[in-house]
Amino acid sequence: MKGTRQARVILVHWKRFTGTELDVFSSLKNFCDSYPGYSYHTLSNHLSKKKLPFENNQIKIERKPVLTKLERPELPKGLFWDMKYATINWQQPGALVPVA
């Protein structure tokens, strides 16, 4: 085994819609089974050799890694819904905000 392979999905952006119309497939084969007008071998060669998304006037197809681990952001000790808005001095810039 050459190493662990990162899980990927196939992200399909349909251009025929004005909004963001995205479909996610677990594999390229599943996409090609659902849309037989697209050749599995052609798309696979394009996505694996060029490492670029396949794109035409109807569709954009790309491989994206599946995020398995996310870092938690640094959040402030007090959240905005815990603040005592009535006691905030709005005239003093940089004043500490009292927390409940």
C-alpha positions in Angstrom: 0.0 0.0 0.0 1.4 3.4 -1.0 -0.2 5.3 1.8 -3.6 6.3 3.1 -5.8 7.9 0.5 -7.8 10.9 1.6 -11.6 10.5 1.1 -12.9 12.7 -1.7 -16.3 13.5 -3.2 -17.4 14.7 -6.6 -18.8 18.2 -6.5 -21.1 19.1 -9.5 -22.0 22.7 -10.1 -24.9 23.1 -12.6 -24.6 26.3 -14.6 -28.1 26.2 -16.0 -29.5 27.6 -12.8 -29.1 31.2 -11.7 -28.5 30.3 -8.1 -26.0 28.0 -6.6 -27.1 24.5 -7.7 -24.7 21.9 -6.3 -24.8 18.1 -6.3 -22.4 16.0 -4.3 -21.7 12.4 -5.3 -19.6 9.8 -3.4 -17.8 8.8 -6.6 -17.4 9.7 -10.2 -19.0 6.3 -11.2 -22.2 7.2 -9.3 -22.3 10.5 -11.1 -21.9 8.9 -14.5 -24.5 6.2 -13.7 -26.9 9.0 -12.9 -26.1 11.1 -16.0 -25.1 8.6 -18.8 -24.4 11.5 -21.1 -21.0 12.0 -19.3 -18.3 9.5 -20.0 -16.6 8.0 -16.9 -13.3 7.5 -18.6 -13.1 11.0 -20.1 -14.0 12.6 -16.8 -11.7 10.4 -14.8 -8.7 11.1 -17.1 -9.4 14.8 -17.0 -9.7 15.0 -13.2 -6.8 12.7 -12.4 -4.2 13.8 -14.9 -4.8 17.5 -15.2 -5.8 18.0 -11.5 -8.2 20.6 -12.7 -12.0 20.7 -12.7 -13.8 19.6 -15.8 -15.9 22.5 -17.1 -18.1 23.2 -20.1 -21.0 25.6 -20.7 -23.4 23.4 -18.7 -21.5 22.0 -15.8 -18.4 22.2 -13.6 -17.2 18.9 -12.0 -14.4 18.7 -9.4 -13.0 16.4 -6.8 -12.9 17.8 -3.3 -11.4 16.3 -0.1 -13.8 15.3 2.7 -13.0 17.3 5.8 -12.6 14.9 8.7 -11.1 17.1 11.3 -11.8 20.8 12.0 -10.0 23.1 14.4 -12.3 24.9 16.8 -12.1 28.7 16.6 -11.0 30.8 19.5 -14.2 32.2 20.9 -14.4 35.1 23.4 -15.1 34.2 27.1 -18.5 36.0 26.9 -20.8 35.7 23.9 -22.9 38.6 22.6 -26.1 37.2 24.0 -24.5 37.3 27.5 -23.7 41.0 27.4 -25.5 43.5 29.5 -26.4 46.0 26.8 -28.0 48.5 29.2 -24.7 49.0 31.0 -22.5 49.5 28.0 -20.9 52.9 27.6 -21.5 53.4 23.9 -19.7 56.8 23.9 -16.4 55.4 25.1 -14.6 53.5 22.3 -12.7 50.4 23.4 -14.6 50.2 26.7 -14.9 46.7 28.2 -18.2 45.2 27.7 -19.8 43.8 30.9 -20.8 40.2 30.8 -23.6 38.7 32.9 
